[in-house]
Amino acid sequence: MGLSSSLKPYFLLLFVCSLNVSTINSTKPLKEEAVLFGGKFPALYVIGDSLVDSGNNNHLETKVKSNFPPYGSNFEGGKPTGRFSDGKTIADYIAIYYGLPLVPAYLGLSEEQRNNISTGINYASASCGIFPDTGKRLGKCLSLSVQVDLFNETIEKNLKKKFKTNSELSKHLAESLFMTAIGVNDYVFFYNKTIDANEFANKLLHEFMIQIKRLHKLGARNFFINNIKPLGCYPNIIAHTVPRGSCNDNLNLVISVFNAKLRRSLSHMKHKFSKTSFLYSDYFNFMLGLRGPSSNQATSNLLNTTSPCCPNVYDGGLTTSCTPGSTSCKVPETHIFFDPFHPTQLVNLMYAISCFQERKVCHVVRDALA
């Protein structure tokens, strides 16, 4: 039997408890930890791909969309929104943790709405990545640099109307949280066995850090950085491994090279820029851990670690999402993956608990030279 629906209130209670920072810290925390784990941010700005897209691809000419059933079956109202899950994404749970409203998709907002929003905007776009051309063969999407361009546009066209003085605007930007979750599609579209893993990771990291520095120059001071997920254990990959269902360890190793470089680079950036904080999210090992033996009751009850909920019958094709008319499993909570490339809402909630309440996934980045 899969995860019982009776366990869902238990997980929700755990997460709600984590909203009270006093329940997390029995001793007085370091100032930076208190801010990143228990602070109150005025806004959350989301940069990323399909893991956190809240509907931007709905408004683009692309094959990569999720604005149709069975997506959204567990979302508020049970309707698809453009999120690649049955419900909330990790960005949604991060917003909830910090007491913010769910962050709306930039392309779904009118100019008037953009002028009036000061609690954050989501620029994430499914299929895109760090490299400018990633995902483009599937249609239009917003690459990392374009997303930062749009944030810059938000400052110039919208936030400057909301905040009447430069000091007010600077304060808003410096106190807001900037989340990134991007990079896996660059490996999907451009990495192959003939490419040196270190060289590829260096190029990808170079492009990523250019954009992080751009955000910093624009006024960002608090960053929530997700590393790249273990693509080698996802349904669209393990359907072709031998034995079928086993992880592609070589692919995971290649991605872990990038993740290690990313963490070191954030430590060096922490040293270079004063009054700048980074929360590093080890999403790679969180997802990897869901496959293995665990004393965690939730994990041990998530029996289906290999097949997606949608499509219900998965043949290991190239598709990385459901299609209109796809049939899905009746209880997404019995699966880690909702579709061949994206987790279920329950797994996203488990991530939030592991990050904020258990502090197993997310860690404050220290100065490399401290």
C-alpha positions as CSV (number, residue, x, y, z in Angstrom):
1,M,0.0,0.0,0.0
2,G,1.3,3.5,-0.8
3,L,1.4,6.5,1.4
4,S,-1.8,6.8,3.3
5,S,-3.8,10.0,3.0
6,S,-4.0,10.0,6.7
7,L,-0.4,10.9,6.9
8,K,-0.8,14.1,4.9
9,P,-2.1,16.1,7.9
10,Y,0.9,14.9,9.8
11,F,3.3,16.3,7.2
12,L,1.4,19.6,7.0
13,L,1.5,19.9,10.8
14,L,5.3,19.4,10.8
15,F,5.7,22.1,8.2
16,V,3.4,24.5,10.0
17,C,5.4,24.0,13.2
18,S,8.5,25.0,11.4
19,L,7.0,28.4,10.7
20,N,7.8,29.2,14.3
21,V,11.5,29.8,14.5
22,S,11.5,29.3,18.2
23,T,10.5,25.7,17.7
24,I,13.5,25.2,15.4
25,N,16.3,26.8,17.5
26,S,16.7,25.8,21.1
27,T,19.8,28.0,21.4
28,K,20.3,31.5,20.1
29,P,21.1,31.1,16.3
30,L,23.7,33.0,14.4
31,K,22.3,36.2,12.9
32,E,22.5,34.9,9.3
33,E,20.9,31.6,10.1
34,A,18.1,33.4,11.9
35,V,17.4,35.5,8.9
36,L,17.6,32.7,6.3
37,F,15.7,30.2,8.3
38,G,13.3,32.3,10.3
39,G,13.4,35.8,8.9
40,K,10.6,37.8,7.3
41,F,11.3,38.6,3.7
42,P,9.1,41.2,2.0
43,A,9.3,39.4,-1.3
44,L,10.3,36.2,-3.0
45,Y,11.7,36.4,-6.6
46,V,11.9,33.1,-8.4
47,I,14.4,32.2,-11.2
48,G,14.3,28.7,-12.6
49,D,12.9,26.0,-14.9
50,S,10.0,23.6,-14.8
51,L,10.7,22.6,-11.2
52,V,9.4,26.0,-10.1
53,D,7.5,27.4,-13.1
54,S,4.2,28.7,-11.9
55,G,2.7,29.4,-15.3
56,N,5.1,31.4,-17.5
57,N,5.1,28.7,-20.2
58,N,1.3,29.0,-20.5
59,H,2.0,32.3,-22.4
60,L,4.8,31.1,-24.7
61,E,4.8,29.2,-28.0
62,T,6.2,26.0,-26.8
63,K,5.5,22.3,-26.6
64,V,6.4,22.3,-22.9
65,K,3.2,23.2,-21.1
66,S,1.2,21.8,-18.1
67,N,-1.9,24.0,-18.1
68,F,-4.2,21.0,-18.6
69,P,-5.5,18.1,-16.5
70,P,-4.3,15.9,-14.7
71,Y,-1.8,18.6,-13.7
72,G,-3.0,20.6,-10.7
73,S,-5.4,17.9,-9.4
74,N,-4.2,18.6,-5.8
75,F,-3.7,22.3,-6.3
76,E,-6.1,24.9,-4.7
77,G,-9.4,24.3,-6.5
78,G,-8.0,21.3,-8.3
79,K,-7.3,23.2,-11.5
80,P,-4.1,23.2,-13.6
81,T,-2.1,26.4,-13.4
82,G,1.0,25.7,-15.4
83,R,2.9,24.0,-12.6
84,F,4.5,20.7,-13.5
85,S,3.0,18.7,-10.6
86,D,-0.3,17.6,-9.2
87,G,-0.1,20.6,-6.8
88,K,2.4,23.0,-5.2
89,T,6.1,23.3,-6.2
90,I,9.0,23.8,-3.9
91,A,8.9,27.5,-4.6
92,D,5.3,27.6,-3.3
93,Y,6.3,25.9,-0.1
94,I,9.2,28.3,0.3
95,A,6.8,31.2,0.0
96,I,4.5,29.6,2.5
97,Y,7.3,29.1,5.0
98,Y,8.2,32.8,4.9
99,G,4.6,33.9,5.2
100,L,4.3,35.2,1.6
101,P,1.6,34.6,-1.0
102,L,2.3,32.1,-3.7
103,V,4.4,33.9,-6.3
104,P,2.6,34.7,-9.6
105,A,4.1,34.0,-13.0
106,Y,5.5,37.2,-14.6
107,L,3.9,36.6,-18.0
108,G,0.5,36.0,-16.5
109,L,0.4,39.5,-15.0
110,S,-0.9,42.7,-16.5
111,E,1.2,45.8,-16.4
112,E,-1.1,47.2,-13.7
113,Q,-0.7,44.1,-11.6
114,R,3.1,44.3,-12.0
115,N,3.0,47.8,-10.8
116,N,1.1,46.8,-7.6
117,I,2.9,43.6,-6.6
118,S,5.7,44.0,-4.0
119,T,5.7,40.4,-2.6
120,G,7.6,38.8,-5.5
121,I,7.3,37.5,-9.0
122,N,8.1,34.2,-10.6
123,Y,10.2,34.3,-13.9
124,A,10.8,30.5,-14.1
125,S,10.3,28.9,-17.5
126,A,10.0,25.1,-18.2
127,S,12.6,23.6,-20.6
128,C,15.0,26.5,-20.4
129,G,18.4,26.6,-18.7
130,I,21.5,28.5,-17.9
131,F,22.9,28.4,-21.5
132,P,20.9,30.8,-23.8
133,D,20.0,28.1,-26.3
134,T,18.9,25.4,-23.9
135,G,15.4,24.0,-24.6
136,K,14.8,26.3,-27.7
137,R,14.3,23.4,-30.0
138,L,11.0,22.7,-28.2
139,G,9.8,26.2,-28.6
140,K,10.2,29.5,-26.8
141,C,11.3,29.7,-23.2
142,L,12.9,32.2,-20.9
143,S,16.6,31.4,-20.4
144,L,18.4,32.4,-17.2
145,S,19.8,35.7,-18.7
146,V,16.3,36.6,-20.0
147,Q,14.8,36.0,-16.6
148,V,17.3,38.3,-15.1
149,D,16.5,40.8,-17.9
150,L,12.9,40.6,-16.9
151,F,13.7,41.2,-13.3
152,N,15.7,44.3,-14.3
153,E,12.7,45.4,-16.3
154,T,10.5,44.8,-13.2
155,I,12.7,47.2,-11.3
156,E,12.7,49.9,-13.9
157,K,9.1,49.8,-15.0
158,N,7.2,48.6,-11.9
159,L,9.1,48.7,-8.6
160,K,10.3,52.2,-9.2
161,K,6.6,53.2,-9.3
162,K,5.8,51.2,-6.2
163,F,8.7,52.7,-4.2
164,K,9.0,56.4,-4.4
165,T,12.6,56.8,-3.3
166,N,15.8,55.0,-4.3
167,S,16.5,54.2,-0.6
168,E,13.1,52.5,-0.2
169,L,13.7,50.5,-3.4
170,S,17.2,49.5,-2.4
171,K,15.9,48.4,1.0
172,H,13.2,46.2,-0.6
173,L,15.7,44.5,-2.9
174,A,18.3,44.0,-0.2
175,E,15.7,42.5,2.2
176,S,14.0,40.2,-0.4
177,L,14.8,36.6,-1.1
178,F,16.0,35.5,-4.6
179,M,15.5,31.8,-5.3
180,T,17.2,29.9,-8.2
181,A,16.5,26.3,-9.4
182,I,17.9,25.8,-12.9
183,G,20.6,23.9,-14.8
184,V,19.3,20.4,-15.3
185,N,18.0,21.1,-18.8
186,D,21.5,22.2,-19.9
187,Y,22.6,18.6,-19.2
188,V,19.5,17.2,-20.9
189,F,20.1,19.1,-24.1
190,F,23.8,19.6,-24.4
191,Y,25.8,17.1,-22.4
192,N,27.0,13.8,-23.9
193,K,29.7,11.2,-23.0
194,T,32.2,12.8,-25.4
195,I,32.3,16.0,-23.4
196,D,34.7,16.4,-20.5
197,A,32.5,16.7,-17.3
198,N,34.8,19.3,-15.6
199,E,34.9,21.5,-18.7
200,F,31.2,21.4,-19.1
201,A,30.6,22.2,-15.5
202,N,33.0,25.1,-15.6
203,K,31.3,26.6,-18.6
204,L,27.9,26.2,-17.0
205,L,29.0,27.6,-13.7
206,H,30.6,30.6,-15.3
207,E,27.4,31.5,-17.1
208,F,25.4,30.9,-13.9
209,M,27.6,33.1,-11.7
210,I,27.5,35.9,-14.3
211,Q,23.7,36.1,-13.7
212,I,24.1,35.8,-9.9
213,K,26.5,38.7,-10.0
214,R,24.0,40.7,-12.2
215,L,21.3,40.1,-9.6
216,H,23.7,41.3,-6.9
217,K,24.5,44.4,-8.8
218,L,20.7,45.0,-9.2
219,G,20.4,44.9,-5.4
220,A,19.8,41.3,-4.4
221,R,21.5,40.3,-1.1
222,N,19.7,37.1,0.0
223,F,20.0,34.1,-2.3
224,F,18.4,30.6,-2.0
225,I,20.3,28.5,-4.5
226,N,19.2,25.0,-5.4
227,N,21.8,22.6,-6.9
228,I,20.9,20.3,-9.9
229,K,18.8,17.2,-9.3
230,P,20.0,13.6,-9.9
231,L,18.8,13.3,-13.5
232,G,20.2,9.8,-13.6
233,C,17.5,8.5,-11.3
234,Y,14.5,10.1,-13.1
235,P,11.9,7.9,-14.8
236,N,12.8,9.1,-18.3
237,I,16.4,7.9,-17.7
238,I,15.9,4.7,-15.7
239,A,13.4,3.3,-18.2
240,H,16.5,2.7,-20.4
241,T,19.1,1.6,-17.9
242,V,20.3,-2.0,-17.3
243,P,18.9,-3.4,-15.2
244,R,15.8,-1.4,-15.9
245,G,14.9,1.0,-13.0
246,S,18.5,1.4,-11.8
247,C,20.0,4.9,-11.7
248,N,22.5,6.1,-14.3
249,D,25.3,6.6,-11.9
250,N,27.6,8.1,-14.5
251,L,25.2,10.8,-15.3
252,N,24.6,11.6,-11.6
253,L,28.4,11.7,-11.1
254,V,28.7,14.3,-13.9
255,I,26.0,16.5,-12.3
256,S,27.6,16.1,-8.9
257,V,30.8,17.7,-10.4
258,F,28.8,20.8,-11.1
259,N,27.1,20.8,-7.7
260,A,30.5,20.6,-5.9
261,K,31.8,23.5,-8.0
262,L,28.7,25.5,-7.4
263,R,29.0,25.3,-3.6
264,R,32.6,26.3,-3.6
265,S,31.9,29.2,-5.9
266,L,29.1,30.5,-3.5
267,S,31.6,30.3,-0.7
268,H,34.1,32.4,-2.6
269,M,31.3,34.9,-3.6
270,K,30.3,35.1,0.0
271,H,33.9,36.1,0.8
272,K,33.9,38.7,-2.0
273,F,30.6,40.4,-1.3
274,S,29.8,41.8,2.2
275,K,26.3,41.8,3.5
276,T,25.3,39.0,1.1
277,S,23.9,35.6,2.2
278,F,23.4,32.3,0.5
279,L,21.3,29.4,1.5
280,Y,22.5,26.3,-0.5
281,S,19.8,23.7,-1.1
282,D,21.2,20.2,-1.8
283,Y,18.2,19.1,-3.9
284,F,20.4,16.5,-5.5
285,N,20.9,14.4,-2.4
286,F,17.3,15.0,-1.2
287,M,15.9,13.4,-4.3
288,L,18.6,10.7,-4.3
289,G,17.7,9.8,-0.7
290,L,14.1,9.1,-1.6
291,R,15.1,6.0,-3.5
292,G,17.2,4.3,-0.8
293,P,16.4,2.7,2.6
294,S,15.4,5.2,5.2
295,S,14.0,5.3,8.6
296,N,11.8,8.2,7.5
297,Q,8.2,6.9,7.5
298,A,7.2,9.0,4.5
299,T,10.0,7.7,2.4
300,S,9.6,4.1,3.3
301,N,5.9,4.3,2.4
302,L,6.5,5.9,-1.0
303,L,6.7,2.6,-2.7
304,N,6.8,3.7,-6.3
305,T,10.2,5.3,-6.8
306,T,10.6,4.5,-10.5
307,S,7.4,5.1,-12.5
308,P,5.5,8.4,-12.8
309,C,1.9,8.9,-11.8
310,C,1.3,10.4,-15.2
311,P,1.1,8.9,-17.7
312,N,-0.3,6.0,-15.8
313,V,1.2,3.5,-18.2
314,Y,4.8,4.7,-18.9
315,D,6.8,3.2,-21.8
316,G,10.0,5.1,-21.2
317,G,9.4,7.4,-24.2
318,L,11.2,10.7,-24.7
319,T,8.3,12.8,-23.3
320,T,9.2,14.5,-20.0
321,S,5.6,15.5,-19.1
322,C,2.0,14.4,-19.4
323,T,0.0,15.3,-22.5
324,P,-3.6,16.4,-22.8
325,G,-5.7,13.3,-22.3
326,S,-3.1,11.4,-20.4
327,T,-4.4,9.2,-17.6
328,S,-2.8,9.4,-14.2
329,C,-2.7,7.3,-11.1
330,K,-5.6,7.8,-8.7
331,V,-3.4,8.7,-5.7
332,P,-0.3,10.8,-6.6
333,E,0.9,10.4,-3.0
334,T,1.9,6.8,-3.8
335,H,4.5,8.2,-6.3
336,I,7.7,10.2,-6.0
337,F,7.3,11.5,-9.5
338,F,4.1,13.0,-10.9
339,D,5.4,12.9,-14.5
340,P,8.7,11.5,-15.9
341,F,10.6,14.6,-14.9
342,H,8.8,16.3,-12.0
343,P,8.0,15.3,-8.4
344,T,4.5,15.1,-6.8
345,Q,3.2,17.8,-4.4
346,L,3.8,15.5,-1.4
347,V,7.5,15.2,-2.3
348,N,7.8,18.9,-2.6
349,L,6.3,19.2,0.9
350,M,8.7,16.6,2.2
351,Y,11.5,18.7,0.6
352,A,10.3,21.8,2.5
353,I,10.2,19.9,5.8
354,S,13.7,18.5,5.2
355,C,15.0,22.0,4.3
356,F,13.4,24.1,7.0
357,Q,12.3,21.9,9.8
358,E,14.9,19.2,9.8
359,R,17.7,21.4,8.2
360,K,19.0,18.4,6.3
361,V,18.8,19.8,2.8
362,C,19.5,23.5,3.2
363,H,22.6,25.0,4.7
364,V,23.9,28.6,5.1
365,V,27.0,29.0,3.0
366,R,30.1,30.1,4.9
367,D,32.9,32.3,3.8
368,A,35.5,30.2,2.0
369,L,38.3,31.9,4.0
370,A,36.5,32.2,7.3
